[in-house]
Amino acid sequence: MMAHSSRRVSIVGGLGVFPAVRLSLPSRRLFAFLALQGEPVSRARAAGSLWPDMLESHSRANLRRATWQSPSDWIAADGDSLELHAEVDLTAARASATRAIGGGILSLDEITRLSQDLLPGWNEEWVLPHQDAFRLLRVQALEAACRTMAARGLFALATQAGTAALAAEPLRESAAAALIYAHLGEGNRYAAACRFRDFSRTLHDELGVHPDPGLTAAVVAAVGGISDTEQLPPSSLQRRFR
């Protein structure tokens, strides 16, 4: 994507343009569409995606109108292609997620960014596949970061990441286990017990099943039989949650 350091478009957590500029509704949709693509897009593809129920001539006319209404120089036209002339926060969010999945740690700002959905409230067909893919990516990244940072003793950040992962996917048992381990690792058995209780209720109410027996045993051992687990190192506790 052609980048411009003084111009930024955010689509994680909602559409934002910096510095702030006035956008018509067609321009907002065009900005969001181009920000999602991350590469030059043909006019035909843009028009067909944004106005799929119209004749091609009408959809192209709408695209021209949206382009004309956009602030000067924010959209670069190269022949038949259009490209957003700005930095997009999705690029940084994906880089953070990739690093976390690969075993890296996340800052609080990165955890906050990955705690948000892509263009929440937008339900158009050209948005939905991107939303689903990003939600899966961010949950996987947050869960991985929770485990990695807990193993390194960064429990405050680990619990933030684990809480965000579980909030995004309340039935994701691996995320619940990662968060419970992080609480146990920092010596917060009460928080671990509360998380386990809440997750157990959610799992039973939604699916009619109980948590994995290994997860249940680990919590019972830590909370109900403290003397058996107090001396276990974090790595031993972590293995019990896998």
N, C-alpha and C positions, 0 to 999 in steps of 0.2 A: 504493500500500500504506500502511495505517495504520502509522506509525513510532513507536518509543519509544526515545529516545536511550540509555537505560540497559540495553536488551535487544538482544542481537545473536544472529543465527543464521547460521552459516557453512555453505555447501554446496560451496564451491570447495575441493577437496583433501580433502573429507570432512565429515561432519555434526558440527557443534559448536554448543553453546549457551552463551551468556555473559550473565550469570553462570551458572555450572554449576548445573544442576538434574537431578534424577533423572527419567528418562523410561522408560516401559515400551516394549516393542517396537512395539505399535500406535501409541503416541504419537510415537515416532521417525519412523515412516513418515508419519504425518499432518503432523508438522513439516516434513519434507523435501518432501512434496507441496505444501503451502501456500507454502513458501519458493520453490519453482520457479515457481509461478503468478504471483506478484507482484501479485495482485489478488484481490478477493473471489471465492470459488468456491461454487457451490450445493452443498448437502449431497448432492443426488442425484449430481452429477458426482464429488464427492470419494469417495463410497461406491462408485460404479460403477468408478472408476479404481483405487482401492486394493484392492478385493475383486471383481474382474471375473467370477470363476467361481462366485459365490454368488448365491442368490436375492436380490432387492432388499431384502426384509425382513431377511435375515441381514446383508447388507452395511451396511444402515443401522444395525442394532443394533451392529455392530462399530465403526462411526463414532461412535456415541454413547458407546460404551465408551472409545474412544481419546480422545475429547474430555473425558470425565469424569476420565480418568487423567492428563490434561495439567496442568501447574502452573497455578495460578490466574492469570487475566488475560493469559496468553500468547496465547490464541486468542480473538478477538473474534467474537461471533455477532450478526448483524444480520438478523433475520427468518430466511430460509432460507439465508443465506450465512454462510460462515466466512472469516476472514482472520487471518493471523499478525500479532500485535501486537508486532513487533520489526523492527529493521533487518536486512537480509539482504546479505551480502557480494557476492552476484551482481550487485547493482545497481552497486556501485563497480567491479567487474571489467568489466562491460559498458561503463561510462563510460570507463574507462582504454583499453579496446580501441578504442572509437569515436574517442577522441582520437588514438590512435596511427595508425589507418588514415587519419585526416584530416591526418597530417603532424606530429603532436605528438610530444614525447619522453616517455619513461617513466622513473620512478624505479626504483631497484633493488627496492624493495618491490613496486611494480606488476609488474615483470618476474617476480618470484618468484610473485606471485599468479596471473599468467597462464601460468605454467609448470605449473599443476596442472589436472587434469581435474575435471569436475563430478561429485560423488558417486561417486568411483571404487569399483568393486566392486559397485555397485547395478545389477542387470540386469533390473529390472522394466520392463514395457512403457511405463508412464507416465514413466519416467526416460529411456529410450534416445533419443527424439528431441531432448530438451533437451541430452543429453550430446553428440550428434553436432553440433548447431548451435553449442554453445559451443566445442567443440574446433576447428571450422573458424574461428570468430571469433577465438579466441586465437592460432591459428597465423598467420592473416592479420595480426593486430595485431603480433605479435612480429617477423614478417618486415618489416613496414612500419617498425616502430621501429628495427630493425637498420639499414635503409637510411638512414632519416632521421638517426639519431644518428651514423652513420659519416660522412655528408656534412657534419655539423657538427663533426666531429673528436672526438666523444664515443666513442672506440673501446672503452673498457672496458665501458661500458653496451651498446654496439652488439653486441659479441661475446657478452655475456651473453644478450641477446635472441635473437640468431641461433642460438646453441647450443640455447636452449630450443625455438625453432621447429623446428629440425632433429631434436631429440630426440623431439618430438611426432609429426613426419611425416618419417621417415628417407628417404623417396623423393621428397620435395618439392624439385625441382631449383632452383626460384627461391629457396628458403630456403638451400640450400647455396651458391648463388652469392652471396647477400647476406652470408653469414657469411665466405666466402672473401675477398670484397672488403674487409670490415671488417678482417680480419687483414692483408691487403696494405696497407690504408690506414694502419695503425699501424706498418707496417714489419716485421711478423712473417711473413716469407716461409715460414719453416719450418712454422709453424702452418697457413698457407694450403695448403702442399703436403700436409701430413698430412690435412687435412680433405678435400682433393680426392681423395687416394688412397683414403681410407676410403669416401667417397661413391661413387667409381667402382666399388669392389668391391661395395658394397651394391647399386648399380643393376644391375651385371652379374649378381650372384647371384640377385637377385629377379626381374628383368625380362629379362635377357639382352641389355641394350642398354648403350651407352656414353653418357657425358655429352654435352651439347650441344657441338658443335664450337667455338662461340664461347667457351664457358667453358673448354674445354681449351686453346684458343689463348692465352687471357688468362693462365692459370696457367703455361703453358710460357714465355710471354714474360717473365713476372715472375720466375720461378724459374730458368728455363734460359737466359734472355737478359736478365740484369739491366740491362745497359747501355742496352738499348732502352726500358726502362720506368722507370728510376729518377727521371727528371725529369718524368714525367707528373703533373699535379695530380690530386687525388682525384676531381674531376668527370670527368676523362677515363677514369680507371680504372672509375668507376661505369658509364659508358656502355658499356664493353666487356663488362660483365656482364649487361646488359639483353637 
